[in-house]
Amino acid sequence: MGIRLEGMQELLRQLEQVGSEAERIKKDALLAGAEIIQQAASERAPRDTGKLAENIVISDIKEDGTVDIGPDRDRFYGLFVEFGRKSGTKKGRKYPKADPHPFLQPAFEENIDRVQDEMADVIRRELRL
């Protein structure tokens, strides 16, 4: 998943003029937007035990300026919930087919406008516009 910011070109140009603070402001804005998706994904996640919903995490910011949002390593099965699974056998164990039950993608799609607004608000606040 990725976020494409539209209509924010002027804000981003002003941000570039800030200099050394620009990277920190961009990171703050990115994390503020990511937290919205994290919360929405947690609310949409299945609650059999509650462990998956409680462990939706935001990765560190990558070199390309993006983050991943999804289940932590111990809840990797959340990806099978999101995308489904074909039946098969591994190490002598049979695994049944599982239909997908998306919760991450809908959390992203339903909140993209809110994410963009929050990111813009953070940038404006930091630039004192």
N, CA, C and O atoms as a GROMACS GRO file, in nm:
protein
  516
    1MET      N    1   0.083  -0.116   0.000
    1MET     CA    2   0.000   0.000   0.000
    1MET      C    3   0.088   0.123   0.000
    1MET      O    4   0.197   0.122   0.057
    2GLY      N    5   0.043   0.228  -0.062
    2GLY     CA    6   0.116   0.353  -0.062
    2GLY      C    7   0.019   0.468  -0.055
    2GLY      O    8  -0.100   0.454  -0.084
    3ILE      N    9   0.070   0.581  -0.017
    3ILE     CA   10  -0.012   0.701  -0.009
    3ILE      C   11   0.044   0.801  -0.108
    3ILE      O   12   0.163   0.831  -0.106
    4ARG      N   13  -0.040   0.852  -0.193
    4ARG     CA   14  -0.001   0.956  -0.287
    4ARG      C   15  -0.072   1.083  -0.244
    4ARG      O   16  -0.195   1.089  -0.238
    5LEU      N   17   0.006   1.184  -0.214
    5LEU     CA   18  -0.050   1.309  -0.168
    5LEU      C   19  -0.078   1.399  -0.287
    5LEU      O   20   0.013   1.434  -0.362
    6GLU      N   21  -0.203   1.436  -0.304
    6GLU     CA   22  -0.242   1.524  -0.412
    6GLU      C   23  -0.288   1.656  -0.352
    6GLU      O   24  -0.346   1.660  -0.244
    7GLY      N   25  -0.260   1.765  -0.425
    7GLY     CA   26  -0.304   1.895  -0.378
    7GLY      C   27  -0.218   1.952  -0.268
    7GLY      O   28  -0.255   2.053  -0.207
    8MET      N   29  -0.105   1.892  -0.242
    8MET     CA   30  -0.019   1.940  -0.135
    8MET      C   31   0.115   1.991  -0.190
    8MET      O   32   0.208   2.014  -0.113
    9GLN      N   33   0.124   2.010  -0.318
    9GLN     CA   34   0.252   2.048  -0.380
    9GLN      C   35   0.309   2.176  -0.321
    9GLN      O   36   0.429   2.184  -0.293
   10GLU      N   37   0.225   2.275  -0.302
   10GLU     CA   38   0.274   2.402  -0.246
   10GLU      C   39   0.325   2.384  -0.104
   10GLU      O   40   0.430   2.439  -0.068
   11LEU      N   41   0.252   2.308  -0.024
   11LEU     CA   42   0.297   2.280   0.113
   11LEU      C   43   0.432   2.211   0.112
   11LEU      O   44   0.522   2.247   0.189
   12LEU      N   45   0.448   2.112   0.025
   12LEU     CA   46   0.574   2.039   0.018
   12LEU      C   47   0.688   2.129  -0.030
   12LEU      O   48   0.801   2.115   0.018
   13ARG      N   49   0.661   2.220  -0.123
   13ARG     CA   50   0.764   2.316  -0.168
   13ARG      C   51   0.807   2.404  -0.051
   13ARG      O   52   0.926   2.429  -0.032
   14GLN      N   53   0.711   2.452   0.027
   14GLN     CA   54   0.744   2.535   0.143
   14GLN      C   55   0.823   2.455   0.245
   14GLN      O   56   0.915   2.506   0.309
   15LEU      N   57   0.787   2.330   0.258
   15LEU     CA   58   0.858   2.243   0.352
   15LEU      C   59   1.004   2.228   0.313
   15LEU      O   60   1.092   2.230   0.400
   16GLU      N   61   1.031   2.215   0.185
   16GLU     CA   62   1.169   2.201   0.138
   16GLU      C   63   1.252   2.325   0.172
   16GLU      O   64   1.374   2.316   0.188
   17GLN      N   65   1.188   2.440   0.183
   17GLN     CA   66   1.260   2.564   0.213
   17GLN      C   67   1.297   2.574   0.361
   17GLN      O   68   1.378   2.660   0.398
   18VAL      N   69   1.243   2.490   0.444
   18VAL     CA   70   1.270   2.494   0.587
   18VAL      C   71   1.411   2.446   0.616
   18VAL      O   72   1.469   2.484   0.718
   19GLY      N   73   1.467   2.364   0.531
   19GLY     CA   74   1.603   2.316   0.551
   19GLY      C   75   1.608   2.189   0.633
   19GLY      O   76   1.534   2.094   0.608
   20SER      N   77   1.695   2.188   0.732
   20SER     CA   78   1.722   2.066   0.809
   20SER      C   79   1.600   2.014   0.884
   20SER      O   80   1.592   1.894   0.911
   21GLU      N   81   1.507   2.100   0.918
   21GLU     CA   82   1.386   2.057   0.988
   21GLU      C   83   1.288   1.984   0.898
   21GLU      O   84   1.197   1.916   0.946
   22ALA      N   85   1.306   1.996   0.767
   22ALA     CA   86   1.210   1.939   0.672
   22ALA      C   87   1.196   1.789   0.690
   22ALA      O   88   1.084   1.737   0.688
   23GLU      N   89   1.306   1.718   0.708
   23GLU     CA   90   1.299   1.572   0.721
   23GLU      C   91   1.222   1.532   0.846
   23GLU      O   92   1.141   1.438   0.843
   24ARG      N   93   1.246   1.602   0.956
   24ARG     CA   94   1.173   1.570   1.080
   24ARG      C   95   1.024   1.596   1.061
   24ARG      O   96   0.941   1.515   1.105
   25ILE      N   97   0.989   1.706   0.997
   25ILE     CA   98   0.848   1.740   0.975
   25ILE      C   99   0.783   1.636   0.884
   25ILE      O  100   0.670   1.593   0.911
   26LYS      N  101   0.852   1.595   0.778
   26LYS     CA  102   0.798   1.491   0.690
   26LYS      C  103   0.773   1.362   0.767
   26LYS      O  104   0.668   1.298   0.751
   27LYS      N  105   0.869   1.323   0.851
   27LYS     CA  106   0.853   1.200   0.931
   27LYS      C  107   0.735   1.212   1.027
   27LYS      O  108   0.656   1.119   1.041
   28ASP      N  109   0.724   1.328   1.092
   28ASP     CA  110   0.611   1.348   1.184
   28ASP      C  111   0.478   1.337   1.110
   28ASP      O  112   0.384   1.275   1.160
   29ALA      N  113   0.471   1.396   0.991
   29ALA     CA  114   0.348   1.391   0.912
   29ALA      C  115   0.318   1.247   0.868
   29ALA      O  116   0.204   1.202   0.877
   30LEU      N  117   0.419   1.176   0.821
   30LEU     CA  118   0.401   1.038   0.778
   30LEU      C  119   0.352   0.951   0.893
   30LEU      O  120   0.259   0.872   0.876
   31LEU      N  121   0.413   0.964   1.009
   31LEU     CA  122   0.372   0.883   1.123
   31LEU      C  123   0.232   0.920   1.171
   31LEU      O  124   0.157   0.832   1.214
   32ALA      N  125   0.195   1.046   1.164
   32ALA     CA  126   0.060   1.087   1.203
   32ALA      C  127  -0.043   1.022   1.111
   32ALA      O  128  -0.148   0.976   1.157
   33GLY      N  129  -0.014   1.019   0.981
   33GLY     CA  130  -0.104   0.952   0.887
   33GLY      C  131  -0.108   0.803   0.908
   33GLY      O  132  -0.215   0.741   0.902
   34ALA      N  133   0.008   0.744   0.933
   34ALA     CA  134   0.016   0.599   0.955
   34ALA      C  135  -0.062   0.556   1.078
   34ALA      O  136  -0.123   0.449   1.080
   35GLU      N  137  -0.062   0.639   1.181
   35GLU     CA  138  -0.135   0.605   1.303
   35GLU      C  139  -0.285   0.596   1.279
   35GLU      O  140  -0.354   0.516   1.343
   36ILE      N  141  -0.336   0.675   1.189
   36ILE     CA  142  -0.479   0.668   1.155
   36ILE      C  143  -0.510   0.532   1.093
   36ILE      O  144  -0.608   0.468   1.130
   37ILE      N  145  -0.428   0.489   1.000
   37ILE     CA  146  -0.450   0.359   0.935
   37ILE      C  147  -0.430   0.246   1.035
   37ILE      O  148  -0.505   0.149   1.036
   38GLN      N  149  -0.328   0.258   1.120
   38GLN     CA  150  -0.304   0.156   1.222
   38GLN      C  151  -0.427   0.139   1.312
   38GLN      O  152  -0.469   0.027   1.338
   39GLN      N  153  -0.483   0.249   1.358
   39GLN     CA  154  -0.601   0.244   1.444
   39GLN      C  155  -0.720   0.182   1.371
   39GLN      O  156  -0.790   0.098   1.427
   40ALA      N  157  -0.742   0.224   1.247
   40ALA     CA  158  -0.854   0.171   1.170
   40ALA      C  159  -0.837   0.021   1.143
   40ALA      O  160  -0.933  -0.055   1.151
   41ALA      N  161  -0.715  -0.022   1.113
   41ALA     CA  162  -0.689  -0.164   1.089
   41ALA      C  163  -0.712  -0.244   1.217
   41ALA      O  164  -0.767  -0.354   1.213
   42SER      N  165  -0.670  -0.189   1.328
   42SER     CA  166  -0.690  -0.257   1.456
   42SER      C  167  -0.840  -0.272   1.486
   42SER      O  168  -0.883  -0.376   1.536
   43GLU      N  169  -0.917  -0.170   1.455
   43GLU     CA  170  -1.062  -0.176   1.477
   43GLU      C  171  -1.129  -0.278   1.385
   43GLU      O  172  -1.229  -0.339   1.424
   44ARG      N  173  -1.076  -0.296   1.264
   44ARG     CA  174  -1.136  -0.388   1.166
   44ARG      C  175  -1.086  -0.532   1.180
   44ARG      O  176  -1.150  -0.624   1.129
   45ALA      N  177  -0.975  -0.552   1.248
   45ALA     CA  178  -0.915  -0.686   1.258
   45ALA      C  179  -1.007  -0.782   1.333
   45ALA      O  180  -1.078  -0.742   1.425
   46PRO      N  181  -1.006  -0.909   1.294
   46PRO     CA  182  -1.085  -1.010   1.366
   46PRO      C  183  -1.045  -1.015   1.513
   46PRO      O  184  -0.931  -0.987   1.548
   47ARG      N  185  -1.139  -1.052   1.596
   47ARG     CA  186  -1.115  -1.049   1.741
   47ARG      C  187  -1.134  -1.185   1.806
   47ARG      O  188  -1.190  -1.195   1.915
   48ASP      N  189  -1.088  -1.290   1.740
   48ASP     CA  190  -1.101  -1.423   1.803
   48ASP      C  191  -1.036  -1.422   1.941
   48ASP      O  192  -1.099  -1.459   2.040
   49THR      N  193  -0.910  -1.381   1.946
   49THR     CA  194  -0.840  -1.370   2.075
   49THR      C  195  -0.810  -1.224   2.109
   49THR      O  196  -0.783  -1.191   2.224
   50GLY      N  197  -0.815  -1.138   2.009
   50GLY     CA  198  -0.781  -0.998   2.028
   50GLY      C  199  -0.634  -0.968   2.006
   50GLY      O  200  -0.595  -0.852   1.997
   51LYS      N  201  -0.552  -1.072   1.997
   51LYS     CA  202  -0.408  -1.052   1.982
   51LYS      C  203  -0.372  -0.985   1.850
   51LYS      O  204  -0.282  -0.901   1.848
   52LEU      N  205  -0.439  -1.021   1.742
   52LEU     CA  206  -0.408  -0.960   1.612
   52LEU      C  207  -0.442  -0.811   1.616
   52LEU      O  208  -0.360  -0.727   1.578
   53ALA      N  209  -0.560  -0.779   1.662
   53ALA     CA  210  -0.604  -0.639   1.667
   53ALA      C  211  -0.514  -0.554   1.756
   53ALA      O  212  -0.493  -0.436   1.729
   54GLU      N  213  -0.462  -0.614   1.862
   54GLU     CA  214  -0.376  -0.541   1.956
   54GLU      C  215  -0.234  -0.523   1.905
   54GLU      O  216  -0.156  -0.448   1.963
   55ASN      N  217  -0.199  -0.592   1.797
   55ASN     CA  218  -0.059  -0.593   1.753
   55ASN      C  219  -0.042  -0.552   1.607
   55ASN      O  220   0.038  -0.610   1.534
   56ILE      N  221  -0.118  -0.453   1.565
   56ILE     CA  222  -0.097  -0.391   1.435
   56ILE      C  223   0.008  -0.283   1.458
   56ILE      O  224  -0.011  -0.194   1.541
   57VAL      N  225   0.118  -0.290   1.385
   57VAL     CA  226   0.231  -0.202   1.411
   57VAL      C  227   0.267  -0.119   1.288
   57VAL      O  228   0.228  -0.150   1.175
   58ILE      N  229   0.341  -0.013   1.314
   58ILE     CA  230   0.396   0.072   1.209
   58ILE      C  231   0.546   0.046   1.207
   58ILE      O  232   0.612   0.053   1.311
   59SER      N  233   0.601   0.016   1.090
   59SER     CA  234   0.744  -0.009   1.080
   59SER      C  235   0.822   0.121   1.098
   59SER      O  236   0.765   0.230   1.097
   60ASP      N  237   0.952   0.107   1.113
   60ASP     CA  238   1.038   0.224   1.108
   60ASP      C  239   1.028   0.284   0.969
   60ASP      O  240   0.992   0.215   0.873
   61ILE      N  241   1.060   0.410   0.958
   61ILE     CA  242   1.059   0.475   0.828
   61ILE      C  243   1.174   0.420   0.745
   61ILE      O  244   1.289   0.417   0.790
   62LYS      N  245   1.142   0.377   0.624
   62LYS     CA  246   1.241   0.317   0.535
   62LYS      C  247   1.318   0.426   0.460
   62LYS      O  248   1.281   0.543   0.464
   63GLU      N  249   1.424   0.385   0.394
   63GLU     CA  250   1.506   0.479   0.318
   63GLU      C  251   1.427   0.553   0.212
   63GLU      O  252   1.457   0.668   0.180
   64ASP      N  253   1.325   0.487   0.156
   64ASP     CA  254   1.245   0.552   0.051
   64ASP      C  255   1.135   0.642   0.109
   64ASP      O  256   1.052   0.694   0.034
   65GLY      N  257   1.134   0.660   0.242
   65GLY     CA  258   1.038   0.750   0.305
   65GLY      C  259   0.901   0.691   0.324
   65GLY      O  260   0.803   0.765   0.335
   66THR      N  261   0.890   0.559   0.330
   66THR     CA  262   0.763   0.492   0.350
   66THR      C  263   0.765   0.410   0.479
   66THR      O  264   0.871   0.386   0.537
   67VAL      N  265   0.649   0.368   0.521
   67VAL     CA  266   0.636   0.276   0.635
   67VAL      C  267   0.542   0.163   0.595
   67VAL      O  268   0.460   0.178   0.505
   68ASP      N  269   0.556   0.052   0.663
   68ASP     CA  270   0.461  -0.059   0.649
   68ASP      C  271   0.371  -0.057   0.772
   68ASP      O  272   0.415  -0.024   0.882
   69ILE      N  273   0.246  -0.095   0.751
   69ILE     CA  274   0.151  -0.104   0.861
   69ILE      C  275   0.089  -0.243   0.852
   69ILE      O  276   0.035  -0.281   0.748
   70GLY      N  277   0.097  -0.318   0.959
   70GLY     CA  278   0.041  -0.453   0.958
   70GLY      C  279   0.072  -0.527   1.086
   70GLY      O  280   0.124  -0.468   1.181
   71PRO      N  281   0.040  -0.655   1.088
   71PRO     CA  282   0.062  -0.734   1.210
   71PRO      C  283   0.211  -0.747   1.240
   71PRO      O  284   0.294  -0.753   1.150
   72ASP      N  285   0.244  -0.753   1.370
   72ASP     CA  286   0.384  -0.774   1.407
   72ASP      C  287   0.426  -0.916   1.370
   72ASP      O  288   0.342  -0.997   1.329
   73ARG      N  289   0.552  -0.947   1.385
   73ARG     CA  290   0.605  -1.079   1.343
   73ARG      C  291   0.534  -1.196   1.410
   73ARG      O  292   0.512  -1.300   1.347
   74ASP      N  293   0.498  -1.180   1.536
   74ASP     CA  294   0.432  -1.289   1.607
   74ASP      C  295   0.289  -1.311   1.560
   74ASP      O  296   0.229  -1.415   1.590
   75ARG      N  297   0.232  -1.216   1.489
   75ARG     CA  298   0.098  -1.228   1.437
   75ARG      C  299   0.100  -1.233   1.284
   75ARG      O  300   0.011  -1.179   1.219
   76PHE      N  301   0.202  -1.300   1.228
   76PHE     CA  302   0.214  -1.311   1.082
   76PHE      C  303   0.090  -1.370   1.018
   76PHE      O  304   0.060  -1.344   0.901
   77TYR      N  305   0.017  -1.450   1.094
   77TYR     CA  306  -0.105  -1.513   1.041
   77TYR      C  307  -0.207  -1.408   0.997
   77TYR      O  308  -0.298  -1.439   0.922
   78GLY      N  309  -0.192  -1.285   1.044
   78GLY     CA  310  -0.281  -1.178   1.002
   78GLY      C  311  -0.276  -1.156   0.852
   78GLY      O  312  -0.374  -1.112   0.792
   79LEU      N  313  -0.162  -1.188   0.790
   79LEU     CA  314  -0.152  -1.176   0.645
   79LEU      C  315  -0.234  -1.284   0.576
   79LEU      O  316  -0.286  -1.262   0.466
   80PHE      N  317  -0.247  -1.401   0.639
   80PHE     CA  318  -0.336  -1.504   0.584
   80PHE      C  319  -0.482  -1.461   0.597
   80PHE      O  320  -0.564  -1.492   0.511
   81VAL      N  321  -0.512  -1.390   0.704
   81VAL     CA  322  -0.648  -1.337   0.722
   81VAL      C  323  -0.675  -1.237   0.610
   81VAL      O  324  -0.780  -1.241   0.546
   82GLU      N  325  -0.581  -1.146   0.587
   82GLU     CA  326  -0.598  -1.041   0.486
   82GLU      C  327  -0.609  -1.097   0.345
   82GLU      O  328  -0.699  -1.059   0.270
   83PHE      N  329  -0.518  -1.187   0.308
   83PHE     CA  330  -0.507  -1.232   0.170
   83PHE      C  331  -0.560  -1.372   0.144
   83PHE      O  332  -0.570  -1.414   0.028
   84GLY      N  333  -0.592  -1.446   0.249
   84GLY     CA  334  -0.636  -1.584   0.231
   84GLY      C  335  -0.516  -1.677   0.219
   84GLY      O  336  -0.400  -1.634   0.225
   85ARG      N  337  -0.546  -1.807   0.202
   85ARG     CA  338  -0.439  -1.906   0.192
   85ARG      C  339  -0.490  -2.025   0.112
   85ARG      O  340  -0.604  -2.069   0.128
   86LYS      N  341  -0.404  -2.074   0.025
   86LYS     CA  342  -0.438  -2.197  -0.047
   86LYS      C  343  -0.414  -2.315   0.046
   86LYS      O  344  -0.331  -2.307   0.136
   87SER      N  345  -0.486  -2.424   0.025
   87SER     CA  346  -0.462  -2.542   0.107
   87SER      C  347  -0.329  -2.603   0.066
   87SER      O  348  -0.282  -2.584  -0.046
   88GLY      N  349  -0.270  -2.675   0.157
   88GLY     CA  350  -0.142  -2.737   0.127
   88GLY      C  351  -0.089  -2.816   0.245
   88GLY      O  352  -0.157  -2.833   0.346
   89THR      N  353   0.033  -2.862   0.229
   89THR     CA  354   0.100  -2.939   0.333
   89THR      C  355   0.238  -2.882   0.354
   89THR      O  356   0.309  -2.850   0.258
   90LYS      N  357   0.277  -2.869   0.480
   90LYS     CA  358   0.412  -2.823   0.514
   90LYS      C  359   0.458  -2.899   0.635
   90LYS      O  360   0.390  -2.903   0.738
   91LYS      N  361   0.575  -2.959   0.623
   91LYS     CA  362   0.633  -3.037   0.732
   91LYS      C  363   0.535  -3.142   0.784
   91LYS      O  364   0.522  -3.163   0.905
   92GLY      N  365   0.464  -3.206   0.692
   92GLY     CA  366   0.373  -3.313   0.727
   92GLY      C  367   0.239  -3.266   0.783
   92GLY      O  368   0.154  -3.350   0.815
   93ARG      N  369   0.218  -3.137   0.794
   93ARG     CA  370   0.091  -3.085   0.846
   93ARG      C  371   0.007  -3.032   0.731
   93ARG      O  372   0.058  -2.964   0.642
   94LYS      N  373  -0.121  -3.064   0.733
   94LYS     CA  374  -0.213  -3.014   0.631
   94LYS      C  375  -0.271  -2.882   0.676
   94LYS      O  376  -0.310  -2.864   0.791
   95TYR      N  377  -0.275  -2.791   0.581
   95TYR     CA  378  -0.335  -2.661   0.607
   95TYR      C  379  -0.455  -2.644   0.516
   95TYR      O  380  -0.443  -2.658   0.394
   96PRO      N  381  -0.572  -2.614   0.573
   96PRO     CA  382  -0.692  -2.596   0.491
   96PRO      C  383  -0.688  -2.460   0.420
   96PRO      O  384  -0.618  -2.368   0.462
   97LYS      N  385  -0.763  -2.452   0.315
   97LYS     CA  386  -0.778  -2.325   0.243
   97LYS      C  387  -0.849  -2.226   0.335
   97LYS      O  388  -0.938  -2.262   0.412
   98ALA      N  389  -0.807  -2.101   0.326
   98ALA     CA  390  -0.872  -1.995   0.403
   98ALA      C  391  -0.906  -1.881   0.308
   98ALA      O  392  -0.820  -1.833   0.235
   99ASP      N  393  -1.031  -1.839   0.309
   99ASP     CA  394  -1.073  -1.726   0.226
   99ASP      C  395  -1.018  -1.597   0.285
   99ASP      O  396  -1.000  -1.587   0.406
  100PRO      N  397  -0.992  -1.499   0.200
  100PRO     CA  398  -0.944  -1.370   0.251
  100PRO      C  399  -1.054  -1.294   0.325
  100PRO      O  400  -1.171  -1.297   0.288
  101HIS      N  401  -1.012  -1.226   0.430
  101HIS     CA  402  -1.100  -1.137   0.507
  101HIS      C  403  -1.022  -1.008   0.531
  101HIS      O  404  -0.969  -0.985   0.640
  102PRO      N  405  -1.017  -0.923   0.429
  102PRO     CA  406  -0.934  -0.803   0.437
  102PRO      C  407  -0.975  -0.709   0.550
  102PRO      O  408  -1.093  -0.684   0.574
  103PHE      N  409  -0.876  -0.658   0.618
  103PHE     CA  410  -0.897  -0.554   0.719
  103PHE      C  411  -0.795  -0.442   0.702
  103PHE      O  412  -0.822  -0.328   0.741
  104LEU      N  413  -0.678  -0.470   0.644
  104LEU     CA  414  -0.577  -0.367   0.623
  104LEU      C  415  -0.611  -0.277   0.504
  104LEU      O  416  -0.611  -0.154   0.516
  105GLN      N  417  -0.638  -0.338   0.390
  105GLN     CA  418  -0.668  -0.259   0.270
  105GLN      C  419  -0.793  -0.171   0.290
  105GLN      O  420  -0.790  -0.054   0.253
  106PRO      N  421  -0.901  -0.224   0.346
  106PRO     CA  422  -1.016  -0.137   0.370
  106PRO      C  423  -0.984  -0.023   0.468
  106PRO      O  424  -1.034   0.089   0.452
  107ALA      N  425  -0.902  -0.050   0.568
  107ALA     CA  426  -0.863   0.055   0.662
  107ALA      C  427  -0.791   0.167   0.588
  107ALA      O  428  -0.812   0.285   0.617
  108PHE      N  429  -0.708   0.129   0.495
  108PHE     CA  430  -0.636   0.228   0.413
  108PHE      C  431  -0.733   0.305   0.323
  108PHE      O  432  -0.735   0.428   0.323
  109GLU      N  433  -0.812   0.231   0.248
  109GLU     CA  434  -0.901   0.294   0.150
  109GLU      C  435  -1.005   0.386   0.214
  109GLU      O  436  -1.036   0.492   0.160
  110GLU      N  437  -1.058   0.346   0.327
  110GLU     CA  438  -1.162   0.424   0.394
  110GLU      C  439  -1.110   0.550   0.462
  110GLU      O  440  -1.187   0.639   0.497
  111ASN      N  441  -0.979   0.556   0.482
  111ASN     CA  442  -0.923   0.667   0.559
  111ASN      C  443  -0.824   0.753   0.483
  111ASN      O  444  -0.762   0.841   0.543
  112ILE      N  445  -0.807   0.730   0.354
  112ILE     CA  446  -0.704   0.801   0.280
  112ILE      C  447  -0.724   0.952   0.286
  112ILE      O  448  -0.625   1.026   0.298
  113ASP      N  449  -0.846   1.001   0.276
  113ASP     CA  450  -0.869   1.146   0.283
  113ASP      C  451  -0.833   1.200   0.421
  113ASP      O  452  -0.772   1.305   0.433
  114ARG      N  453  -0.871   1.127   0.523
  114ARG     CA  454  -0.840   1.167   0.661
  114ARG      C  455  -0.689   1.168   0.684
  114ARG      O  456  -0.636   1.257   0.750
  115VAL      N  457  -0.620   1.067   0.629
  115VAL     CA  458  -0.473   1.059   0.641
  115VAL      C  459  -0.410   1.180   0.575
  115VAL      O  460  -0.323   1.246   0.633
  116GLN      N  461  -0.453   1.209   0.454
  116GLN     CA  462  -0.396   1.322   0.381
  116GLN      C  463  -0.422   1.453   0.457
  116GLN      O  464  -0.333   1.538   0.466
  117ASP      N  465  -0.541   1.470   0.509
  117ASP     CA  466  -0.573   1.591   0.586
  117ASP      C  467  -0.484   1.602   0.710
  117ASP      O  468  -0.432   1.709   0.741
  118GLU      N  469  -0.466   1.491   0.780
  118GLU     CA  470  -0.384   1.492   0.902
  118GLU      C  471  -0.238   1.524   0.869
  118GLU      O  472  -0.173   1.601   0.940
  119MET      N  473  -0.187   1.465   0.761
  119MET     CA  474  -0.049   1.492   0.722
  119MET      C  475  -0.032   1.639   0.685
  119MET      O  476   0.066   1.702   0.723
  120ALA      N  477  -0.128   1.694   0.612
  120ALA     CA  478  -0.122   1.835   0.575
  120ALA      C  479  -0.130   1.924   0.700
  120ALA      O  480  -0.060   2.024   0.709
  121ASP      N  481  -0.215   1.886   0.796
  121ASP     CA  482  -0.227   1.964   0.919
  121ASP      C  483  -0.095   1.965   0.996
  121ASP      O  484  -0.056   2.069   1.049
  122VAL      N  485  -0.028   1.852   1.003
  122VAL     CA  486   0.101   1.845   1.073
  122VAL      C  487   0.202   1.936   1.005
  122VAL      O  488   0.273   2.011   1.072
  123ILE      N  489   0.207   1.931   0.872
  123ILE     CA  490   0.302   2.015   0.800
  123ILE      C  491   0.269   2.162   0.822
  123ILE      O  492   0.358   2.243   0.849
  124ARG      N  493   0.142   2.198   0.810
  124ARG     CA  494   0.102   2.339   0.833
  124ARG      C  495   0.135   2.385   0.973
  124ARG      O  496   0.188   2.495   0.993
  125ARG      N  497   0.104   2.301   1.069
  125ARG     CA  498   0.131   2.335   1.210
  125ARG      C  499   0.280   2.359   1.232
  125ARG      O  500   0.320   2.455   1.297
  126GLU      N  501   0.361   2.270   1.178
  126GLU     CA  502   0.507   2.280   1.194
  126GLU      C  503   0.563   2.402   1.121
  126GLU      O  504   0.659   2.464   1.168
  127LEU      N  505   0.505   2.435   1.007
  127LEU     CA  506   0.549   2.553   0.931
  127LEU      C  507   0.484   2.680   0.983
  127LEU      O  508   0.518   2.790   0.939
  128ARG      N  509   0.390   2.664   1.076
  128ARG     CA  510   0.315   2.775   1.135
  128ARG      C  511   0.242   2.856   1.028
  128ARG      O  512   0.250   2.979   1.023
  129LEU      N  513   0.170   2.782   0.943
  129LEU     CA  514   0.093   2.846   0.837
  129LEU      C  515  -0.051   2.866   0.878
  129LEU      O  516  -0.131   2.919   0.801
   0.00000   0.00000   0.00000
